Amino acid sequence: QESVTRERIKTSTDTKESSEFCQSCGTSLKPGARFCGKCGTPRS
């Protein structure tokens, strides 16, 4: 059961990391940024 919990934590972390990139141009977003610094697209 402990390994299942760890796997869920890992999965949610992976999801968070994928949202650290602009959905429009793919540029890495700075932590806390509300908009992409390259193209200006709002962070989703």
C-alpha positions as CSV (number, residue, x, y, z in Angstrom):
1,Q,0.0,0.0,0.0
2,E,2.9,2.4,0.7
3,S,4.3,1.9,-2.8
4,V,0.9,2.8,-4.3
5,T,0.9,6.1,-2.3
6,R,4.4,6.9,-3.5
7,E,3.4,6.2,-7.1
8,R,0.5,8.6,-6.9
9,I,2.7,11.3,-5.5
10,K,5.2,10.7,-8.3
11,T,2.4,10.9,-10.9
12,S,1.0,14.2,-9.5
13,T,4.6,15.6,-9.5
14,D,5.0,14.6,-13.1
15,T,1.8,16.3,-14.1
16,K,2.9,19.5,-12.3
17,E,6.2,19.4,-14.2
18,S,4.4,19.2,-17.6
19,S,2.5,22.4,-16.8
20,E,5.8,24.3,-16.4
21,F,6.0,24.7,-20.2
22,C,3.9,27.1,-22.4
23,Q,1.1,25.2,-24.1
24,S,1.5,27.5,-27.1
25,C,5.2,27.7,-27.8
26,G,6.7,25.1,-25.5
27,T,9.0,27.6,-23.6
28,S,9.9,26.7,-20.0
29,L,7.9,28.9,-17.7
30,K,9.4,30.5,-14.6
31,P,7.9,29.5,-11.2
32,G,5.0,31.7,-10.4
33,A,4.8,33.2,-13.9
34,R,1.2,33.8,-15.0
35,F,2.2,34.4,-18.7
36,C,4.8,33.0,-21.0
37,G,7.8,35.3,-21.1
38,K,8.3,34.5,-24.8
39,C,4.9,34.6,-26.5
40,G,2.7,36.1,-23.7
41,T,0.2,33.2,-23.6
42,P,-1.6,33.0,-20.2
43,R,-0.4,30.0,-18.2
44,S,-3.1,27.2,-18.1
